[in-house]
Amino acid sequence: MFLMFGSSLRTCVPGAHSPTELNHQKECPVIRPRDAVRRVRLLSGVLASLVLLAASAVAQEVMTEYHVAKVRMVTDAVISPDGKHVAYTLAVPRNPFSDTDGTAYSELHVVDQAGKSRGFITGDVSVQKISWSGANEINFLAKRGKDKEASLYAIAIDGGEARKLVEHEASISAYSFSPSKDRVAFLATAAIPKEEKEFRDKGFSQEIYEEDGRMTRVWVATLNSKDKPQALDIKGSVSELEWSPAGEQLAVAIAKTPQIDDNYMHRTVHVVNAKTGAIEAKLDHPAKLGPLGWSPDGKHLAVILGEDINDPHEGRLYLWSAKGERIRDLVPNYNGQVEGLAWRDASTIVYLTHEGVFSRIAEVKIDGTNRRTLVEPSGPVLGKLTLADDGSAAFVGESPAHPFEVFTLAPKGDGLKKLTDSNNWLTKLKLAKQEVVKHKARDGLDLEGILIRPLDEQPGQRYPLILAVHGGPESHVPNGWVTQYANPGQVAAARGFAVFYPNYRGSTARGIAFSKMGQADAAGKEFDDLVDAVDHLVGTGLVDTKKVGITGGSYGGYASAWGATYYSERFAASVMFVGISNNISKVGTTDIPTEMYHVHHRKWLWDDFEYFRKASPISHVQKGKTPLLILHGKEDPRVHPSQSLELHRHLKVLGQAPVRLVLYPGEGHGNRRAASRLDYNLRMLQWFEHYLKGPGGQPPAYQLKYEAEKLK
């Protein structure tokens, strides 16, 4: 129970009415002397009770959509070479009611090992790609002052203004310094030619689809020089970039075009000469590519790759000689996913993995021996590994109680230490219990997921359930902070829902074989796993089988559409976000056709039209009797908004169940702007409350009441 304190609670003080109360305050009654003690005691008791109730009300505050809208999150953390400080970027959401709408700000902060944090560049800023130059200076990319494009800056940790190191005619997207620190290689496109820009300004703004993208190139600049940066003659579009610590070699990742599909599926690692751009070695391993890193002696590269072209996600740790020798898997047959790496010395690699719903930190020698665990997989969930010269490490880490913060690990691995607390107000909220749930699919496959139990759950009572399905499917939900604008999490739990995040077959972090199980079987056993998870939770006595909802984005949106059509009898409400409804048109309108072929369907449309038809929710619309809320970014290149338009039209014409379509102008595959995110979160929870706990029937009003005061 909540008590509302404010204008309804007043104290009568004769002759001392405030101007705001003057017209509402009753005349103070006369108190007889013999009643004074009794009344003072009574008043004292009442006030004491009210104080306790007020404290209880504060302690009982629960998470809402407006809390989600102001969550801050550490997005990167880099430890200094001496291990004394960690530079980190902090995502600070905009307030859509007072700030210019847009993506979250990205601030630069520094924290020491004692947990003392200072803001260095804060406010209306976007700091990216932080690194250290020695122990006392931080490099970063940002657009500051009169900059027209993002430039490379440096700032000293002992004070002073940031100074610009390199500016370019287009925004710099990545950089790496030479061993002597007198030169820097960076990535950027070439500027639009003046004549072309003039024509664009006159209205010639036509797009030549998938042909007029601008290549990202490697440029080399000499610091403290007036000479212009020089572009290396490298064919293709470059993404990854790292200068060897031992000479004139650059490790780069190259795709033949700047298209996202080529970036996903067809990037290769090359070693090139930093002066001439000549290719000295090429890693011929067709698979998805992740982070890479030079050994301190410049003799080897550690690279995170997929096992083969059909591996859905890069996650194997390979060693490659800079001379181009054959690569070697340093952790063969590992049923987890390598996420990050750092060199401890020229013969030892420290690596970070996701193993099921937890993280492991381990190290291995470059010959594959002496593997040992530094941090067991039990929590928090970690990312962004960096090492100092003394072997201490920094990470970003999340848990069920908080989003990503800065964590460090001592050189001898003496336990993780959390250094930052970016949302200290979270401690004032009452959060629901979160746990890992293991269960079996109907074919006996072992599965797991993350359950948030209803807040203030009562024994023996059944609750409505929201099944929150992750996208990909080459992804997974770890046991960390799982409440975001598109994930109901603690907000729904606070309102009496159970929320379950299933890591169905095809998810990552459980080995390559598991992640390939859904291939060539779209909406088959992978989505059967979802209703099997529901049946398990019903069997435990927690869930009311008649009050189950489903939601998710992208592939999770596909699952939500499937739940509202093919599996309509199992779901009482569905919220679909940027999801698939028609696989035939999906593969013809997406910007990732080869990824869809290699790691999803394993066939082209013309190979088997019937397969794509049967796996499409629109083929089952006549079964659809589930109230469906559809939300989509109008500029989505991955899952074209026509996917939502098709499903909405068919369901609306059939008229068997309520359906609503919400489009977000300017948004792509997922909402990035503050207002779009808050609106999404409000609509999602409104839909589930209306159909799983409320009156149902006709949809709730489409107009929302935004409460700006809740974000102050």
C-alpha positions, -999 to +999 in steps of 0.1 A: +000+000+000+013+035-009+005+066+010+005+099-009+019+128+010+016+164+000-012+190+002-035+165+020-013+165+051-012+198+070-004+208+105-025+235+122-003+263+136-024+294+147-013+326+130+012+308+107-007+297+076+014+296+044+000+316+015-008+284-004-028+270+025-045+301+036-078+295+018-080+259+026-068+257+063-096+253+088-095+274+120-074+258+147-096+242+174-091+253+210-073+227+231-081+225+268-052+222+292-062+188+307-064+174+272-031+188+261-009+159+273-032+133+259-034+150+225+004+156+224+009+119+230-017+110+204-002+134+179+033+121+186+021+086+180+003+095+148+033+114+135+056+085+144+034+061+125+033+084+095+071+087+095+074+049+095+048+046+068+065+073+047+099+055+051+081+022+041+066+039+010+101+051-001+115+016+005+086+001-015+091+023-046+092+000-077+106+003-111+086+021-138+091+029-175+103+063-164+131+048-143+141+028-173+143+060-194+169+075-171+192+044-165+229+053-171+252+026-184+290+022-187+297+014-224+334+011-224+362+008-199+400+009-205+426+005-178+457+027-177+491+011-184+501+014-147+468+000-136+459+030-113+430+044-133+402+032-156+389+056-183+353+049-192+324+062-213+290+066-197+258+066-217+235+092-203+199+091-217+184+124-229+153+137-212+128+139-241+108+165-223+136+189-217+165+180-241+166+180-278+155+145-287+182+121-298+205+092-288+221+091-254+250+113-246+283+096-242+305+111-214+342+105-205+349+097-169+380+083-150+379+062-118+408+052-096+412+018-079+396+033-047+364+040-066+368+078-068+353+089-101+357+122-120+338+135-150+362+148-176+340+155-206+303+156-197+270+171-208+259+174-244+288+153-258+295+121-276+329+106-267+339+074-284+369+050-288+389+058-257+425+047-252+455+057-231+488+074-242+510+064-213+495+065-178+485+102-178+467+110-210+435+097-226+428+097-263+392+098-277+371+106-307+345+134-305+330+163-324+337+194-302+334+231-305+335+241-342+342+206-354+322+196-385+333+160-381+345+137-353+382+143-346+409+127-325+417+144-291+438+139-261+433+150-225+456+148-195+442+132-163+458+159-141+437+187-156+435+210-185+415+213-217+415+186-244+437+192-274+430+182-309+455+157-324+440+150-358+411+164-378+399+151-411+375+160-439+352+132-427+345+118-393+373+095-379+358+062-368+388+043-354+425+050-348+458+033-337+492+049-328+526+038-341+550+023-315+569+056-314+536+076-309+546+101-336+521+088-362+486+076-361+466+055-385+429+061-386+398+051-405+375+075-423+358+079-457+370+104-482+350+137-483+322+142-508+337+160-538+327+197-539+309+194-572+289+165-561+279+183-528+268+213-548+245+192-569+231+175-538+223+209-523+204+217-555+181+186-549+200+159-568+198+137-538+190+104-555+204+071-541+219+044-562+209+015-541+239-005-528+262+011-553+269+046-540+282+038-505+315+054-496+345+032-488+362+035-454+399+039-459+431+039-439+448+072-435+482+079-418+489+112-401+521+125-387+514+143-354+526+178-348+529+183-386+511+205-411+511+177-436+477+163-446+470+127-437+478+103-465+454+075-476+468+040-481+460+023-514+439-005-500+411-020-520+378-025-502+362-009-471+382-012-438+368-017-403+392-031-378+426-013-374+456-020-351+492-009-355+518-035-346+538-027-314+570-038-332+572-020-365+555-008-397+527-033-399+490-027-396+464-053-390+432-044-408+398-060-416+386-055-451+353-061-468+349-057-505+321-031-500+308-010-472+275-029-471+264-044-438+261-079-453+297-079-465+308-065-431+290-094-414+300-122-436+330-113-458+356-095-438+391-108-439+422-098-419+452-084-437+486-073-426+496-042-446+526-020-446+519+013-428+539+033-453+529+018-486+497-001-480+512-032-495+495-064-483+521-086-466+498-114-453+462-124-455+441-146-432+421-169-454+394-181-431+358-174-443+338-168-412+324-140-390+351-118-376+354-103-341+382-084-322+419-089-329+451-080-311+488-080-317+512-098-294+536-074-276+565-086-298+545-082-330+550-118-341+514-130-337+478-119-339+451-133-317+417-132-335+382-141-325+365-158-355+336-181-363+346-217-369+333-216-405+310-197-428+279-213-412+289-204-376+263-179-365+286-159-343+323-152-340+334-169-308+366-190-313+400-178-302+426-183-329+463-176-331+478-164-364+513-156-373+520-122-388+539-140-415+507-156-427+511-191-413+481-214-406+458-204-378+454-225-346+423-228-324+436-222-288+405-234-271+392-262-293+358-278-287+349-251-262+311-250-255+311-213-249+317-181-268+349-160-266+340-123-264+372-105-258+410-109-256+441-092-243+478-101-243+494-106-209+528-111-224+542-124-257+533-159-249+501-156-229+466-145-238+438-136-214+404-141-228+368-134-217+340-158-226+302-161-222+294-196-209+257-201-208+243-172-189+275-163-171+311-151-179+345-167-175+379-151-175+408-174-184+442-174-199+461-197-223+496-200-237+501-194-274+508-231-279+474-240-264+488-252-231+484-240-195+448-230-197+435-218-164+405-199-151+409-166-134+372-158-127+347-186-125+314-183-144+290-173-116+285-135-121+286-106-128+283-108-166+314-091-181+326-075-213+352-051-228+384-067-214+416-046-212+449-053-193+475-031-176+512-037-177+511-053-143+484-078-154+455-061-137+423-060-158+393-038-163+358-047-176+323-035-178+300-057-158+263-062-152+242-081-127+205-086-119+208-056-095+225-031-118+234-023-155+270-022-168+295-006-144+333-006-142+350-037-127+386-045-121+406-076-114+439-076-095+470-091-112+468-123-092+430-127-099+420-119-063+384-113-070+364-088-090+360-053-076+331-029-087+344+007-089+314+027-101+278+032-092+261+052-120+226+046-108+227+048-070+190+055-069+184+019-079+191+009-043+159+027-033+138+005-055+124-028-046+135-053-073+120-086-079+139-119-076+158-130-107+170-166-112+183-190-138+158-217-148+167-249-165+142-271-183+139-296-211+124-292-246+099-318-258+127-337-276+148-338-244+172-310-252+185-291-221+175-255-222+178-225-198+167-190-194+163-161-171+132-157-149+121-126-130+095-136-105+065-113-097+073-088-071+057-096-037+049-131-051+024-151-029+028-188-024+003-209-044-008-180-066-005-182-103+006-151-123+004-138-158+036-144-178+054-123-204+078-144-226+105-120-238+123-136-268+158-123-278+167-115-314+194-130-336+188-158-330+226-157-327+224-141-293+216-150-257+203-134-225+228-136-197+220-134-160+226-097-159+205-065-161+176-075-184+153-045-181+154-022-211+130-001-231+120-031-252+123-057-224+097-056-197+119-070-169+115-054-135+088-030-147+065-058-155+075-078-124+066-048-102+031-050-116+026-086-109+039-103-140+064-131-143+089-124-171+109-152-187+138-148-212+143-181-230+177-191-245+161-213-271+181-235-295+200-214-319+212-191-291+249-185-285+273-192-255+266-229-255+289-240-283+287-241-321+265-272-324+238-256-302+239-223-321+234-241-354+204-262-342+178-237-356+194-235-391+172-245-421+143-249-396+129-214-392+100-213-367+104-250-362+119-266-331+134-232-321+099-218-315+086-250-301+112-244-274+093-212-264+060-229-256+079-257-239+094-231-216+059-218-209+047-253-201+076-258-177+067-226-158+030-235-158+040-269-144+059-253-115+027-236-104+039-201-111+021-192-144-016-189-153-018-207-186-046-185-198-026-153-192+006-157-212+020-129-235+050-129-258+072-101-270+106-095-287+124-076-314+138-087-347+140-125-345+122-121-312+096-101-332+093-130-356+086-152-326+060-128-314+043-128-348+045-166-347+029-167-312+001-145-324-007-167-354+006-202-356+006-206-318-023-182-312-041-206-288-011-204-265-008-166-261-034-141-248-014-110-260+016-103-282+039-073-288+059-075-320+089-052-326+107-049-360+097-085-366+093-109-396+059-118-410+067-130-445+100-148-451+095-147-489+095-109-490+119-107-461+148-123-479+141-100-508+141-067-489+167-072-462+203-058-462+218-091-450+208-117-477+240-137-475+239-139-437+204-151-440+216-178-463+247-190-445+235-189-408+197-189-410+180-207-438+209-224-455+190-222-488+179-195-513+143-186-519+143-203-553+156-235-538+125-241-517+096-216-519+074-238-498+099-238-469+098-200-467+060-198-471+053-223-443+077-205-420+059-172-424+034-159-399+012-146-427+006-182-438-012-187-405-031-155-401-064-173-401-054-189-368-047-154-353-070-146-324-043-130-302-044-092-296-013-080-314+006-047-310+031-042-338+059-015-336+085-007-362+111+019-373+101+034-406+137+034-418+146-002-409+169-017-435+172-051-418+136-060-415+117-038-439+087-020-423+066-037-450+068-069-429+047-052-402+025-035-428+016-069-443+008-086-411-012-057-398-033-055-430-041-092-431-051-093-394-071-062-397-091-074-427-098-107-410-110-089-379-106-119-356-086-100-329-075-065-321-043-053-339-025-020-338+005-008-358+029+019-345+056+033-368+085+054-356+098+079-382+136+082-384+142+050-365+158+019-380+162-016-366+155-007-330+148+026-315+177+049-306+161+082-296+149+089-261+113+098-270+109+067-292+122+044-265+100+058-238+069+057-260+077+020-269+081+010-233+048+027-223+029+011-251+043-024-245+034-024-208+000-009-215-009-036-240+001-064-216-017-049-187-049-044-208-050-080-221-033-101-194-046-083-163-072-058-175-106-058-193-093-070-227-117-065-256-111-034-277-075-020-276-066+007-251-066+043-263-038+049-287-031+083-272-006+081-243-004+103-213+033+113-210+042+123-174+072+147-178+075+153-141+086+117-136+118+123-154+129+153-134 
